[in-house]
Amino acid sequence: MRVTTTHHARSSHESAAHFKILAGVCFVGMLPVALVASLSRWRWQPWPPGRNGYRSAWWEAKNAAKTAAAIAVSV
């Protein structure tokens, strides 16, 4: 008995086109949020605040890097 299946494989060009559309939609969706945040001078803040309250994004990044480095050295 011969079994045949239909395989609807998309070509790489079709997949690339769908990815470009999705990326474009995401970009267009996030652009207004980024512009409003930039123009209204929103401040990046972690949620919930740490023991010392809110700090700058630079301080938070430096602290996260120190923690990651300590974990990497201890392994």
Backbone bond lengths (Angstrom), bond angles and torsions (degrees), N, CA, C in turn:
res aa  C-N    CA-C-N  psi(-1)  N-CA   C-N-CA  omega(-1)  CA-C   N-CA-C  phi
1 M - - - 1.449 - - 1.525 108.19 -
2 R 1.275 116.13 129.24 1.458 121.63 -177.55 1.525 109.39 -98.51
3 V 1.311 116.11 128.28 1.463 121.61 179.14 1.518 108.32 -109.32
4 T 1.286 115.15 128.08 1.461 118.96 177.32 1.520 108.40 -118.88
5 T 1.269 114.01 141.02 1.465 119.23 177.26 1.515 108.62 -123.13
6 T 1.273 114.30 151.55 1.466 118.18 175.21 1.514 107.54 -100.93
7 H 1.252 114.76 125.92 1.462 120.62 -178.78 1.517 107.53 -112.79
8 H 1.282 115.78 117.40 1.456 120.53 -178.76 1.523 109.50 -97.74
9 A 1.279 115.56 67.13 1.467 119.58 179.88 1.523 108.53 -78.48
10 R 1.280 114.26 133.78 1.455 119.22 176.98 1.515 108.82 -84.02
11 S 1.280 114.93 147.50 1.456 117.99 175.62 1.525 108.68 -73.29
12 S 1.297 115.21 162.44 1.463 118.33 -179.70 1.520 110.68 -65.40
13 H 1.320 116.74 -28.08 1.466 119.78 178.52 1.529 110.79 -69.04
14 E 1.323 116.29 -39.00 1.470 119.66 177.26 1.518 110.70 -65.86
15 S 1.326 116.38 -43.87 1.464 120.24 179.14 1.521 110.86 -62.81
16 A 1.312 116.59 -41.29 1.462 120.74 178.93 1.529 110.22 -64.08
17 A 1.323 116.59 -39.89 1.467 120.00 179.34 1.521 110.76 -65.06
18 H 1.347 116.86 -41.90 1.467 119.69 178.78 1.527 110.99 -65.46
19 F 1.327 116.63 -39.67 1.457 119.99 178.13 1.520 110.98 -63.59
20 K 1.323 117.27 -42.07 1.468 120.60 179.42 1.521 111.16 -63.10
21 I 1.325 116.09 -39.20 1.469 119.66 178.23 1.527 110.27 -64.78
22 L 1.335 116.49 -46.22 1.460 120.64 179.41 1.530 111.19 -61.77
23 A 1.325 116.68 -44.99 1.464 120.43 178.99 1.527 110.83 -62.35
24 G 1.319 116.92 -40.13 1.467 120.86 178.91 1.525 112.24 -65.01
25 V 1.320 116.01 -42.29 1.472 120.16 178.91 1.527 110.44 -64.04
26 C 1.339 116.68 -43.45 1.465 120.20 178.55 1.521 111.15 -63.28
27 F 1.331 116.58 -41.36 1.460 120.62 178.96 1.520 110.97 -62.84
28 V 1.324 116.43 -46.76 1.465 120.72 179.99 1.526 110.72 -64.87
29 G 1.330 116.90 -33.07 1.463 119.97 178.95 1.524 112.90 -72.25
30 M 1.332 117.24 -36.21 1.463 120.42 -177.61 1.537 113.29 -86.73
31 L 1.324 117.38 -21.70 1.458 120.41 -177.87 1.528 112.73 -58.61
32 P 1.337 120.29 -47.32 1.469 118.95 178.52 1.532 112.72 -62.23
33 V 1.327 116.80 -36.62 1.461 119.81 178.62 1.524 109.83 -63.34
34 A 1.320 116.63 -45.06 1.466 120.66 179.43 1.526 111.40 -65.15
35 L 1.324 117.29 -39.85 1.470 119.99 179.50 1.522 111.43 -66.29
36 V 1.323 116.97 -43.90 1.469 119.98 178.82 1.520 110.06 -63.19
37 A 1.331 116.82 -42.75 1.461 120.38 179.45 1.517 110.95 -63.60
38 S 1.308 116.36 -40.31 1.460 120.24 -179.51 1.524 111.44 -69.37
39 L 1.311 116.58 -44.88 1.464 120.04 -177.24 1.527 112.81 -72.02
40 S 1.326 117.32 -31.12 1.463 119.45 -179.90 1.524 111.67 -90.24
41 R 1.329 116.12 0.34 1.460 123.27 176.79 1.522 111.81 59.69
42 W 1.338 116.21 40.50 1.458 120.34 174.35 1.513 108.98 -60.24
43 R 1.294 116.09 144.91 1.456 121.16 -179.56 1.522 108.96 -105.86
44 W 1.325 116.32 133.86 1.458 120.14 177.71 1.515 108.02 -67.70
45 Q 1.313 116.53 130.67 1.458 120.48 179.88 1.523 109.02 -140.32
46 P 1.317 116.70 134.52 1.462 118.37 175.02 1.527 109.59 -71.73
47 W 1.309 116.05 158.40 1.450 118.83 178.19 1.509 107.84 -130.65
48 P 1.264 120.80 128.92 1.460 129.12 -10.85 1.535 110.54 -76.11
49 P 1.314 116.64 165.42 1.462 118.89 -178.53 1.532 111.16 -64.08
50 G 1.309 115.24 154.71 1.457 120.43 179.59 1.520 112.01 -76.16
51 R 1.336 115.69 -172.47 1.470 120.32 -178.80 1.522 112.02 -61.57
52 N 1.325 116.21 -31.52 1.469 120.50 -177.83 1.517 112.46 -96.52
53 G 1.301 118.09 15.33 1.461 120.78 -178.51 1.515 110.73 80.62
54 Y 1.312 117.28 -160.33 1.452 122.00 -179.49 1.515 110.16 -82.36
55 R 1.315 115.65 141.11 1.462 122.57 175.77 1.521 107.93 -124.31
56 S 1.308 116.08 -179.93 1.457 119.86 178.11 1.526 109.99 -74.44
57 A 1.323 115.84 161.22 1.461 120.63 178.28 1.528 110.06 -63.38
58 W 1.332 117.47 -35.13 1.460 121.28 178.48 1.533 110.24 -63.25
59 W 1.322 116.86 -44.51 1.468 120.85 179.33 1.516 110.09 -62.43
60 E 1.331 117.06 -42.86 1.460 121.13 -179.71 1.530 110.72 -63.63
61 A 1.345 117.74 -42.84 1.455 121.40 179.84 1.529 110.79 -65.10
62 K 1.323 116.57 -41.82 1.459 120.61 179.32 1.528 110.45 -63.98
63 N 1.315 117.00 -42.26 1.452 121.99 179.05 1.537 110.93 -64.46
64 A 1.328 116.90 -41.38 1.469 120.67 178.14 1.523 110.82 -65.09
65 A 1.344 117.07 -38.69 1.467 120.53 178.42 1.524 111.07 -65.51
66 K 1.318 116.68 -40.47 1.467 120.22 178.16 1.540 110.58 -63.06
67 T 1.318 116.41 -42.58 1.460 121.04 179.08 1.526 110.66 -63.96
68 A 1.342 117.06 -44.76 1.459 121.28 179.91 1.530 110.49 -63.86
69 A 1.333 116.92 -40.27 1.466 120.13 179.06 1.531 110.51 -65.63
70 A 1.309 117.11 -40.02 1.475 120.08 179.07 1.525 110.97 -64.31
71 I 1.329 116.90 -39.52 1.461 120.54 178.49 1.524 110.14 -67.53
72 A 1.341 117.28 -40.88 1.464 121.18 -178.96 1.525 111.18 -65.58
73 V 1.334 117.75 -37.35 1.452 121.38 -179.20 1.527 110.24 -72.52
74 S 1.320 117.68 -34.34 1.457 120.81 -176.65 1.522 113.08 -75.82
75 V 1.327 117.13 -15.98 1.480 120.15 -177.72 1.482 111.76 -82.50
